[in-house]
Amino acid sequence: MTDRAALGGIVLRDLVKSYADADRPALDLPELTIPPGSFTVVVGPSGCGKSTALRLIAGLETPDAGHIAIDGADVTDLPPGRRDLSMVFQDFALYPHMTVAENVGFGLRIQARHDRRRGLTARITRTGRADAPAAASRAEIAESVRRACALVRLDGKEHRRPSQLSGGERQRVALARALVRGPSVLLLDEPLSALDAQLRHHARAELVRLHREFGCTAVLVTHDQLEALSMATHLVVLDGGRLSQAGSPQEVYSRPANTFVAGFLGSPAMNLQPVETIAEESATTAGVGLRAPGLQARLAGPAEPLPAGPVSLGWRPADGVPEAAPAGGFGSAAGGLTGAGLVVDGIVDIVEYTGDGRVVTCRSTVEGGSSWAVTVPAEGPFRAAGERVRVRVAAERLHLFGPDGRRVEHPESDGPDLRARDRADAGAEAERVAGQRLGAADQVRA
């Protein structure tokens, strides 16, 4: 393993998992580091390998190749019970004939019974540290269960059965059962997918609060990009079993590494359009011009040489500034593009009301042009199909992607300062959470 494994968290290196009936590996990760104390969300479409990655970390699947380290210890060949982690499944998997307290304490009771049979007096963790007495008494288990239930706000409901609980309460029982052991890693396999929209919103906030209070390294997999962006302190995007991008949610959203990430994250999706590049050098303009039917864009110089081949231009619908389009289009008196940035004309095709805003999808005013979308306030312009519209986008909000789909930096892009600031913020958050970790975990174990 690399020296980064000694820093804690989870490190996956050269990890490969294939299935006999598949034409490609379900997962192929040369290296992925999950920071210690982070709330890492792994997101991607169905079949991208996110659940496979979670099961490999948990020890429920065996990798074909590669290594898995948790807090600096290689656990690749260890069984799940010796990895110091807990997992919450999508369907919660509660025992219907048991009460809340019995469900939460089930694992502790089984562990105590197993340890008594082995005649152990102390349980040694994989880090070599003696933990709580192996054969915990009923009173000790009951106290641990009480603390875990209090942590997830199930006080007073310990004697109810799952059928007497709401969906959100059943989810919290599953969380309490996972947290009662005080694991260093908490794995969450789409735990919110069975909840309705209102409960999902509440459950997201509860999970973030629990992670802040408990402080363990949490890994959640989901296909819901809003869920991923709103909850994560560290975001991992998978596509086809491979890593597309990893970083803070702000960095991944604001600086997508390729066209897949650009199109997958964000609702509505980023506008992407193939453009022709034209070098510009004159007394008033310098840099690179970008042209497509119904669209003009310019990046100020000095610009780095763009890769040979087709280039895609992207911009977020929320970054567009709408204005009324003159009847004459780009050649009208109102003018088109006079500096760096983008201007595009269109005709309103579909207007979607979202409560606090509208998503306006437009078709190009010229043959061969692409459709695009812009978001406007609910009481803003562009209310009816057939209206002519014009949208401007600032140069620093434009995204360029080369023929291979990878991001191409340009002078107006946010540059390394944003990346450095995001990394510093993520590091400070990880240190703060890690400082709470031992205290919160010991409180539940006590």
Beta strands, then each sheet from edge to edge (+ up, - down):
strand 1: 10-17
strand 2: 27-34
strand 3: 39-43
strand 4: 65-70
strand 5: 73-74
strand 6: 85-88
strand 7: 185-189
strand 8: 217-222
strand 9: 234-239
strand 10: 242-247
strand 11: 271-281
strand 12: 286-292
strand 13: 295-300
strand 14: 311-315
strand 15: 321-324
strand 16: 341-353
strand 17: 357-364
strand 18: 372-377
strand 19: 388-393
strand 20: 399-401
strand 21: 407-408
sheet 1: 2+ 1- 4+ 5-
sheet 2: 6+ 7+ 8+ 3+ 9+ 10-
sheet 3: 15+ 19- 16+ 13- 12+ 11- 14+ 20- 21+
sheet 4: 15+ 19- 16+ 17- 18+
end
